[in-house]
């Protein structure tokens, strides 16, 4: 008798937990006003990566099929490696930002944003990170350089073909501002950042490389890698200097 009661109690508890863990629907999530005050509720509706993946999937399924070669829909059931609600507009509203991986190796190559436009999802995308480790992590991508409350999207994109492990690839960070439902390239709005932070950092990295050349008995491969590292750093400095000079 006691075993029977215990079994019934376990079954009821399992049902209750399962009911509480039921994923929120797209309509339920969009019914909430997306702002900083509602962030705790949004976190309950999308509590983990599984829920974020389902949300991203549902949003993308609602997008119109107007572009037959729309690369964002080729792998609709992509993994969400990271996600976050963040203010991209500077008005205390929140937008959903996530990284999508279509490789199956947890190397995201697509950044997706979703705005709740009066109950209708509005999406924008950026791509990059082919080869290497993908786009990286949201902690480095979502920035507020000017401390204005409006967050920018910053992607480090290769200045040339990905060199793999045998050849360092030069990168340069690019800024995007969310405006009118789109992620707009905005490098020229952050020239002070490039001049005062990015460029001095690259020059310091080059100086450190120059001060530590390969040992006299280094292998030809090591010497080649060292020279390619210097060339890559110089290419970054050249690209940054050219951008800063355009102000």
N, C-alpha and C positions, 0 to 999 in steps of 0.2 A: 504493500500500500504506500509506504513512504517513498519507495523507489518510483512508483507511478506518479506521485505528487511532485517529486523532484524533477522527473522528466517533463511533466506538464509545465512546471515553473521555468525550466530551461528553455522550452519551446516558446513560451510567452515572451521571455526576455529577449530571445534571439529575434523574434518578430518585431518587438519594440525597437531594438537597435537598428534592424534593417529598415524599419519605417523612418527612423530618425535620419538615417544615412542616405535616404532616397535623394537622388540628384535633383537639383532645382531645374525647372524647365527654362528655356530661353525667354519665354513670356514672363515668367516670375522674376527673372533677373532684370529684364528691361522695364518692369513695372516700378522698380525702385528708382528714386532720384539719385543719380550718380554724383555725389558731392562728398566733401570731407566728413560731414556729419553722418552720412550713411555708410561710411567705410566699414564699421563693425558688422553691419547687416550684409554688406557685399561679401565680406570675408566668410560669413556663415553660408552664403549661397554658393560661393566658389571657394571651398575650404582647402583644396589640394590640387595637385597636378592632374589627377584623373578628371576632376570636375572642370578644370580649366581646359583640358583637351576636349571634353564634350561640348563646352560652351563655344570654343573656337570652331569646332566641327559644325555645330548648329548654325552659327553665324555665317560661315562660309557656304553652307548649303542654301542659305536664303539669298545669296548674291545672284544677280542676274547672269545668265549665260550669253552675254552679248559678244564676248571675245572667244572665238574658237581655240585660240592658242594661248589663252590666259594661263600663264605659268603658275599662278598661285592656286589654281584648281586642279593641277595635274595630280597632286598627291593630297587630296582633300583631308584624309585621315592622318595628318602629320602629328608627330609627337610634340607636345609643349614642354620644352626643357625648363623654362622659367616664365613667370608671369607676375604682374604687379598692377595695382590701380594707382595712377599718378596724375597729377595736374599738369597737363601739357598746354593749357590755355592761359594759365595765370589768373583764373577767375574763381578758384575754389571748386570748380567742377573736377570730376575724375574721368580719366579714360583708361581703358584696359589695354595694357601693353604686354605682348608675349613674344617669345622666340620659338619658331617652328623648325623642327628637324625632319627632313624628308629622306635622310640618308639611312636612318636606323642605327646610327652610331653616336647619337646625342651630340651632334655637331650642327647647331642651327645655322641655316643660311637665309632664313626669312624672318623679318621683324614685322609683326602685325599689330596695328592699333585699332581699337573699337571705341567709338563714341556712341553714347545713348542719346540719339536725336529724337526726343519726345516719344520714346517707345520703339524706335526703329534703329537697328544697328547700322552705323556708318563706318566703313573700314578704309584703312590705308596701309600700304606695304612698302618695305624697303628690302632689298636683297644684297647679299655680299657674303664674304667669308668662305668662298669656295676654296677648298684645300685647307690645310692647316687645321685649326681647332674651331673653325666656323666664326660666327660673329662675336663669340665670347660670352660675357655675363652682363646681365642688366645693371649690376652695380657700377659697371664702368660705362655703360651705354646711356643710362638716364642721368642727366646732369642738370645742375642749375648754376651755370658758370657765373652769372651776374647776381645771384642771390635775390632774384626778383619774385620768386614763387612760381614762375613759369619754367617748367623743365624742358630741356632740349634733348633731342636724340643725337648721340655722337657715335658714329661708326668709324672704325679704323679700317680703311680699304687699301688694298695692295696697289702700289704704283706700277706694278708690272706683273708678269706671270708668276704664280706661286713657285718658289724654288725648291720646296721640299726640305728635307733634312740636310741636303748637301750644299744648299745655297740660300743664305738669309734673304728673305723677301722684304723690300722696303715698304713701309706703310705710312699713311697720312690720315689723320683724323678729319672727319667731315661732319658739319653740323646741319641738323634739320629741325625746323620749327613747324609745329602743327598749326596750320591756318586753313580755315574753311574746309575742314575735313581732309586736308592733304598734308603730307610731310614735305615741306618746301626746303630745298637746299639753301643754306643761309651762312655759308662760310664768311662772307664779307661783313656780317654783323658781329663777328668775334675776332677781328683782326688783333685786338689787344691781347687776347688769349694766345694766339699764334706767336705774336711778337715777344710777349713777356713770360710765357710758360713753355709752349711747345718747342720753339726754336732754341732757347737757351738749354733746354733739356737735351735736345739732339746734339748740340755742340759739345755739351759736357760728356755725353756718351761717346762721341767721336774722340775727344781728348783722352778719355780713359782707354779706349781701344789703342790709340797711338802710343800710349805709355806702356802698354803690355804686349809687345810683339811676340811672335812665337820664339821658343827657345832655339838655340843654334842647331840642336839635333832634332828639331821638329820634322815630322814627315811632310812630304810634298802635299798630301791631302790637307793637313793642318794649315800649311802656309796658304794654300788656295782658299780655304774657308775663311781664314783671317782677312785676306785681301778682299774677298767678296763681302765680308762683313763691313769693312771700311767703305767699299763702293756703295753698299746699300745705305749706310748712314749718310754718306755724302749726297746721295740721291734724295733722301728725305730732307736734308738741309736745303738743297737747291729748290725743291718744290715749295717748301715753307717760305724761303726767302723771296721767291717769285710772287707768292700770294701776298705777303706782307708789303711788298713794294708797290702793290696796286692800290693802296689806300689813298 
